[in-house]
Amino acid sequence: MRTPESKILTRGALQVERDRLREAGRTVVFTNGCFDILHPGHVSYLAFARRQGDCLVVGLNSDASVQRGKGPARPIVPQDERAVVLAALESVDYVVIFDEDEPADLVRAVLPDVLVKGEDWAHYVSGRDTVEQHGGKVVLAPLVQGRSTTNIIEKIRAGIAADDADGTHGRSQEHG
């Protein structure tokens, strides 16, 4: 069994692996995201993406990229930890961290056969032009309603605020 760490590659190593997969006739699927606090919506999305081909590559936004896109309080989980958690999923074959705001350069480097994004990104899929110009296709994944990292963070913050208001600071009264 492969270790999660063995599935986390640099961009250069991923290009070498992509060439090997292409020579073997394998269909490479690419998707990307922050995957800050992994939840069932992420798991369903990644399983859907993996079903589109033989090998799933996940481009993971770096900490700096997430902060630029979502603000200074994010990510909650550091990039190296997010990468290991993603790589531990059966549906994920490789993870590569990228620092750009969007993955267009990484998509050009990987040249996937299939590019998957959530249907909430139908208006703009970074790398679409590259994939389609090289004979690949873009597939939009269905969303799992009510599941988002932002919602989870808001629930946690609301719980902490409620606990702080009652003086427990998140501790149960029964257990002190």
C-alpha positions in Angstrom: 0.0 0.0 0.0 1.3 3.5 -0.9 1.8 5.9 1.9 0.0 9.3 1.7 3.4 11.0 1.7 4.4 9.1 -1.4 1.4 10.5 -3.3 2.5 14.1 -2.7 4.6 15.3 -5.6 6.4 18.4 -6.8 5.2 19.9 -10.1 8.3 18.4 -11.8 7.8 14.9 -10.4 4.2 15.1 -11.4 5.1 15.9 -15.0 7.3 12.9 -15.1 4.5 10.7 -13.7 2.0 12.2 -16.1 4.3 11.2 -19.1 4.5 7.7 -17.7 0.7 7.5 -17.3 0.2 8.9 -20.8 2.5 6.2 -22.3 0.5 3.6 -20.4 -2.7 4.9 -21.9 -4.2 6.0 -18.6 -6.8 8.8 -18.4 -5.6 11.5 -16.0 -8.2 13.6 -14.2 -7.3 16.9 -12.5 -9.1 19.0 -10.0 -8.1 21.6 -7.5 -9.2 23.4 -4.3 -8.3 24.5 -0.8 -9.7 21.4 1.0 -9.2 23.3 4.3 -11.4 21.2 6.7 -12.3 18.0 4.9 -16.0 17.1 5.0 -18.4 14.7 3.2 -18.9 17.1 0.4 -15.2 17.0 -0.4 -15.2 13.2 -0.2 -18.1 12.9 -2.6 -16.6 15.5 -5.0 -13.2 13.7 -5.1 -14.9 10.3 -5.6 -16.9 11.8 -8.5 -13.7 13.2 -10.0 -11.9 9.9 -9.7 -14.6 8.1 -11.6 -14.0 10.3 -14.6 -10.7 8.5 -15.4 -7.9 6.2 -14.2 -5.9 8.6 -12.0 -6.9 11.6 -10.0 -4.4 14.5 -9.5 -5.5 17.1 -6.9 -4.0 20.6 -7.1 -4.0 21.9 -3.6 -3.9 25.7 -3.0 -0.9 26.6 -0.8 -1.4 28.5 2.5 -0.5 31.8 0.8 -2.9 31.2 -2.0 -5.7 30.4 0.4 -5.0 33.5 2.4 -5.1 35.7 -0.7 -8.5 34.1 -1.8 -10.2 33.7 1.5 -8.6 36.1 3.9 -6.0 36.1 6.7 -7.9 33.7 9.0 -7.6 30.9 6.5 -6.6 28.2 6.0 -7.4 26.6 9.4 -5.3 23.5 8.5 -1.7 24.1 7.1 -1.0 23.0 3.5 1.3 20.1 4.4 -1.4 18.6 6.7 -4.1 19.2 4.1 -2.0 17.4 1.5 -1.5 14.3 3.7 -5.2 14.1 4.5 -6.1 14.4 0.8 -3.4 11.9 -0.2 -4.8 9.4 2.3 -8.1 9.2 0.5 -8.5 6.2 -1.8 -9.9 8.3 -4.6 -6.8 10.5 -4.7 -3.7 9.3 -6.6 -1.5 12.4 -6.4 -1.5 15.8 -4.7 0.6 18.7 -5.8 0.6 22.1 -3.9 0.5 25.2 -6.0 1.0 28.8 -4.9 -0.8 30.7 -7.7 -4.2 32.1 -7.2 -5.6 29.8 -9.8 -4.2 26.5 -11.3 -4.0 27.5 -15.0 -0.2 27.1 -15.0 -0.4 23.8 -13.2 -3.1 22.6 -15.6 -0.7 23.5 -18.5 2.1 21.5 -16.9 -0.1 18.4 -16.1 -2.2 18.5 -19.3 -5.0 16.3 -17.9 -7.4 14.4 -20.1 -10.3 15.5 -17.9 -10.6 18.7 -15.7 -13.3 18.5 -13.0 -14.7 21.4 -11.1 -17.8 21.8 -9.0 -20.9 23.0 -10.8 -20.8 26.2 -8.8 -17.7 27.1 -11.0 -19.6 26.6 -14.3 -19.1 30.3 -15.1 -15.3 29.9 -15.0 -13.0 26.9 -15.0 -9.3 27.8 -14.8 -7.4 25.8 -17.4 -10.5 24.9 -19.5 -8.9 26.4 -22.6 -5.7 24.4 -22.2 -7.5 21.1 -21.6 -10.0 21.6 -24.5 -7.2 22.7 -26.9 -5.4 19.4 -26.2 -8.5 17.3 -26.8 -9.5 16.9 -23.2 -12.8 17.7 -21.6 -14.2 19.6 -18.6 -16.7 17.9 -16.3 -18.8 19.7 -13.7 -19.4 17.8 -10.5 -22.7 18.0 -8.6 -22.5 19.8 -5.2 -23.5 18.3 -1.9 -25.9 20.9 -0.6 -25.3 22.4 2.8 -21.7 21.2 3.0 -18.9 23.7 3.0 -15.8 24.5 5.0 -17.1 28.0 5.6 -20.3 26.6 7.1 -18.3 24.4 9.4 -16.1 27.3 10.5 -19.2 29.4 11.2 -20.8 26.7 13.3 -17.6 26.3 15.3 -17.4 30.1 15.9 -21.1 30.3 16.8 -20.6 27.5 19.3 -17.5 29.1 20.8 -19.4 32.4 21.1 -22.3 30.7 22.8 -20.0 28.9 25.2 -18.1 32.1 26.0 -21.4 33.8 26.7 -22.4 31.2 29.3 -18.9 31.3 30.9 -17.9 27.8 30.1 -15.4 28.8 27.4 -16.2 25.6 25.6 -16.0 23.3 28.6 -18.9 21.1 29.7 -20.3 22.1 33.1 -20.4 18.4 34.1 -16.7 17.8 33.5 -15.4 21.2 34.5 
